[in-house]
Amino acid sequence: MSEELEARVRDQYSNATLLDRMADALAAMGEDPDDPSPEAIGQLDQMHVRGAAATLELQDLVGVKPDDSVLDVGCGIGGPARALARRIGCTVTGLDLTPDFCDAARELNALLGLDDLVEIIEASALDMPFEDACFDVVLTQHAAMNIEDKPALYREIARVLEPGGRFGLYDIMAGPGGEAHYPAPWASVELNSFLEAPDRVRAHIEAAGLRALSWEDVTPKALTWLAEQKAAREARAAQGQPELPPGAALLMGTGAPEKLRNMARNLGEGRVVTVMAVFEKA
């Protein structure tokens, strides 16, 4: 990834007031921002289609164990990493390119007492600061859309996996229905979006030396979830409440309603698909 592209991706996700806005969102939920419940934080820290349900589904599919060392590539503000550490008790390293996300993730780890299990590293997924074969599991959710050099991404993932290690992904990929509509949750403009078709993505991963254990187009689940989200938004609007729940507005930033509508259009028109898969390193 070029320095120019990395800068654009950082700008896309940067939010210097993220922690303050999260505190406001927690207060609006009736939570103490200085002592929030994990369940409340869990409503704010998932940045992908289907939220926490998809995170748990991926973790179960991969079969993460308590003694596994796990890397979450493109960890955002650390929601999936914290959910995994709390649920399984394993150690998780989160890696993300965006300084504001990393700062927020560390603050939330401390707030929930998970510093000993979850570590956050600010770095590029194409140049990970880790030794070879040092993780049992690598996970990534909705991160590859912003990475142009996908062969390099999957080579890095394969490099840091130990032999027999598992790689689980849950990603948005190009569908057969034509170019995606923007702004979208992962890219305000097409310039920052690098979608590839599922068969090409799978070929990149297998070329990196990973063997597919499972591969599923989970777009129908995404469409059901988005329909439920739309109904909830309409119900909130009818009651005079904000259109979006706190988490969506917080993490998507400016133009969040339009980004969500375009996400639904993209999936509904077959312009994008969602795939969940697990691979193993020989």
Disulfide bonds with the S-S distance in Angstrom:
none
